[in-house]
Amino acid sequence: MSIKLYLLKIASALTARKVDKWRKTAVQDQERIMSELVSKAANTLFGKDHHFDKIKNYSDFKSRIPVRDYEDLRSYIDKVTNGQPDVLWPGKPKYFAKTSGTTSGVKYIPISTESMPNHITTARNAMLNYFHQSGNTDVFRGKLIFLSGSPVLDKKGGIATGRLSGIVNHEVPAWVRTNQLPSYETNCIDDWESKLEKIVEETLTQDMRLISGIPPWVQMYYERLLEKSGKKNDTGAIPKL
């Protein structure tokens, strides 16, 4: 067993114990975390507007923080994008995740320095817990593929801005990055069809063990792999795009 796999085995055992502990104390942990977040945000503009200093439990939180859509929060977001600190969270966000949907056009979702690890550690914990529970280390013996948006970031109000999956590329741990495909240059291609061709070209002959990405992208990747390789899917037919 390599040193890397040996260390992963130790880390996975520790992670599995943590996950089991969290499972047993989930409700208490959520209440504690909510209280900590409310306390830390009490002096922000949003916290003052909603009297965070008077929130003592979930019932208080629910009564003071109504469910709302992006438009209802836009006035706060606009202040953040204009460079104002301490609006929704102390200081300024580390990133803006840029997204869009059927309403409100382009949306900017603040991501704080404190919240960013949640986008990485949850995936890491899931992998390590699987490793511990199954004993299957094969996933770490080959290449990993992360289908994502471009990691090239713009600036909005002086804050690095891009698609969430592109932002996460900047936070991938070094021990994962060494086995990660596609290359950074390929990831930076904006046009999805062109990018897909390059990803298939880079990975077709590689020993790929793990894939991550939104389902439509994963499906398109596999369909293109089948077409490029000439292999058949489970219906016995070579798929046509």
N, C-alpha and C positions, 0 to 999 in steps of 0.2 A: 504494500500500500504506500502511495506517495505521501510526502509530508503534507501536501495540500489536502488530500483526502483524509488523512489522520486528524488534522486540525478541524476539518469540516465535521468529522464524526463526533469530536468533543463538543463543538459548537451546537450541533444538532441535538445532542442529548440535553444540553443546558436549555436550549430553546424549547424543546418538548416539555421539559419540567415547568418552564415559565407559562407555556400555553395551557397546560393542565391546571396550574394555579389560577390563571386568569379566568378559566372556565368556571371555577368554583366561586369566584368572587366578582363575577361580571357586573352585577347590579350595583354593588357597593363601589366598585371601581368607577363606574360611569357617574355615579353621584359625586364621588370625590373629584373626578376630573372636571365635571361641570362646575363645581364650586371653585376650583382653582382657576379655570378659564374666566369665569364671571368676575372673580376677584381681580385678576390681572388686567381685565379690560374695563374695569369700573371707571377709570379716569379718561377713557376715550370719549370722543363725541357721541358715538352710538351708545356707549355705556351710560353717559350722563343723561342723554335723551330718554333712555328707558329705565333709569333709576336702578342700575345694577347694584348699587350699594344697599338696596333694600331686598335683594333677592337672596333668600335663605335656603330654598329647596326647589325641586322641579316644578311644583305647583305655582310658585311665585314666578319662575321663569316663563312658564307657559302662559300665564295671565298677562305678563308684561311684554312678551315678544310674540306678536301675532305672526302667523304664516303669511308670507308675502312673496310676490314674484320680483323679477329683476327690476322692473320699472319702479316698484315701490322702494327699491334700494338705490336707484340710480343717483339720487342727490348725494348720497354718501360716496358712491363709487367715483362720481365726477370730482369730488373733493380730493380723493386719493390720487386720481390720474392727473390732477392739477398740481400735485406735489405736496399737499397738506399732510402732515404727520398726525398720528394719534386719532384717526378717524374711526376705523372699525377695530383696530388692534394697535397696541403701543408701537410707536415708530412708523416706519414705512414697510410695505411688503418687500420680500426678496424678489418675487416674480409677479407678473400678471399672466394668468392662463387665458389665452384668447380663444373664444369659442363663439359659435353662432347657432341659431335655431330658427324656428318658424316665427318667433316673436322677438321684438326688441333689437333685431339686427346683431351687430358685433357686440359681444359681451366681454368684459374684463373682470376676471375673478381673482381677487388678491390671494396670494400664497405667502404666508409668513415664513420666516426662517424656522420658527418653532414647529410649524406644521409639515414642512417639507419631508422630514424623515418618515412620516406616516406613509408617504407614497412609495417608499423604498423598503422600509423594515417589514411591512406587512407581507410583501411578496417574498422577501428573504425568509421570514419566519415560516411561511407556508412551505417553501422549498425545504428548509432544514427540518421541519416537523415531518414532512413526507419522508425525507431521507431516514430519519430516526425510526419512524413507525414501520417502514417497508424494508429498510436495510438495502434499498436499491441505490447504488452509487453511480450507476451507468450514466445518469444525466450529466455528471460532472466530468465524464471522460471524453466528451466531444465538444462541439461548438454549440453556442446558444444564439438564437436569433430573436431580435426585438424589432417588430414592425412598428414604426413610429413616424410621427411627423418630423419635419426638418428641425434639427437642433439649432439652426441659425436663429438668433433672437433679435428682435427689434427693441426699441425703447419707447415707453409710454410714460410720460411724466418722470423721465429719468430712471425708470424701472425696467429691467429686462422682461421682454414680453414675447410670448410664442404659444404654440399649441402645447397642451399639458404633456403629451407623450414626448414632444421635442425637448421640453424643459427637463423631464425626468432623465433624458440621456446625459445631462450634465451632472446628475447625482448618482449615476450607477457606480457601485463600489469598484475599486481597482481590481479586486480578486475576480470579479465577474467580467470586467472589460477585456481582459486578456483573451477570453474565449468568445467574445461577442462579435457577431456579424449582423448586418452588413458593415462595410467600412464607413468611417465618418464621411468621406467624400460622397459615397452613394447616399447616405442618409440625408445629405444636404440638398439633394435634387428635389425641386419643388413639384414638378409634374409627376403624378402618381404612376402613370403608365410607363414613363421613361425610367422612373425609379424602380418599378417592379421588374423590368427587364434586367436592370443591373443587379438587383438583389438575387434574382434567379441565376444569373450568370456567375455570381460570386459564391453561391451556396450549392449549386447543382451537384458538384463533385465532393462536397465536404461532408464530414460525419456530423450531421446535425442531431442534437439530442433534446433540445428544449425550444419551444416557440412561445412567444407572447405577443399579443396584439388584439385589436378589436376584431370580432368575428368576420365582418365582410372582407377585411384586408387579409386575414388568415386564409379564408376560402379562396380568394383570388390568387393568392400566392401558391396554394396547393394545386389549383386548376392549371396555373401557368407551368408549374413544375411537371405535372403530368403531360401536358401538351408538348413541352420542350424535350422531355425525356422519351416520349413515345410509349410510356408505361400506361397500363390500363387501370381504371378505377374499379370499384367493386361490382359495377354492372357489366364489366367486360368490354366497355367501350372506351375509346380514346376521346376525352371531352373536347368539345369545340368551344372556343370563346366567341 
